[in-house]
Amino acid sequence: MPNSQTPRSRAARARTATAANAAKLAAGWQRLNTLIPPDAVVALDRLVTIHGSKRSAIVAAIAAAEKG
């Protein structure tokens, strides 16, 4: 069942999302917005197919880099 699109429902979802993002930022999460070169996009896409999402792929790449 799709989300209701009434102004009140949309505002409620926006408030919930804002609160969730604020809680994550307060817990030490950091927002990441970057442009990467095309060859890195190809590598990231391969990692996404393995890990399922860009977030998981980036976290896995960082973990692998920390291992050495």
C-alpha positions as CSV (number, residue, x, y, z in Angstrom):
1,M,0.0,0.0,0.0
2,P,1.6,3.3,-1.0
3,N,2.1,6.2,1.4
4,S,-0.7,8.7,1.7
5,Q,0.1,11.9,-0.2
6,T,-1.9,14.3,1.9
7,P,0.0,17.4,3.1
8,R,-0.3,16.2,6.7
9,S,1.1,12.7,5.9
10,R,3.9,14.1,3.8
11,A,4.8,16.5,6.6
12,A,4.8,13.7,9.2
13,R,7.1,11.6,7.1
14,A,9.4,14.6,6.6
15,R,9.5,15.2,10.4
16,T,10.3,11.5,11.0
17,A,13.1,11.5,8.5
18,T,14.6,14.7,9.9
19,A,14.5,13.3,13.4
20,A,16.1,10.1,12.3
21,N,18.9,11.9,10.4
22,A,19.5,14.2,13.4
23,A,19.8,11.2,15.7
24,K,22.3,9.6,13.4
25,L,24.4,12.8,13.1
26,A,24.3,13.1,16.9
27,A,25.6,9.5,17.2
28,G,28.6,10.3,15.1
29,W,27.4,9.4,11.6
30,Q,28.7,11.7,8.9
31,R,27.1,12.8,5.6
32,L,29.2,12.0,2.5
33,N,28.6,13.7,-0.9
34,T,31.4,13.4,-3.4
35,L,32.1,13.2,-7.2
36,I,34.2,10.2,-8.2
37,P,36.0,9.6,-11.6
38,P,34.4,7.2,-14.1
39,D,36.9,4.4,-13.4
40,A,36.0,4.6,-9.7
41,V,32.3,4.5,-10.6
42,V,32.9,1.2,-12.3
43,A,34.7,-0.2,-9.3
44,L,32.0,1.0,-7.0
45,D,29.3,-0.6,-9.1
46,R,31.2,-3.9,-8.9
47,L,31.2,-3.6,-5.1
48,V,27.6,-2.6,-5.0
49,T,26.7,-5.9,-6.8
50,I,28.6,-7.8,-4.2
51,H,27.4,-5.8,-1.1
52,G,23.9,-4.8,-2.2
53,S,24.1,-1.0,-1.7
54,K,26.5,1.9,-2.1
55,R,26.6,2.4,1.6
56,S,27.6,-1.2,2.3
57,A,30.1,-1.2,-0.6
58,I,31.8,2.0,0.7
59,V,31.9,0.6,4.3
60,A,33.3,-2.7,3.1
61,A,36.0,-0.8,1.0
62,I,37.0,1.2,4.0
63,A,37.2,-1.9,6.2
64,A,39.3,-3.7,3.6
65,A,41.6,-0.6,3.4
66,E,42.0,-0.6,7.2
67,K,43.1,-4.2,7.2
68,G,46.0,-3.3,4.9
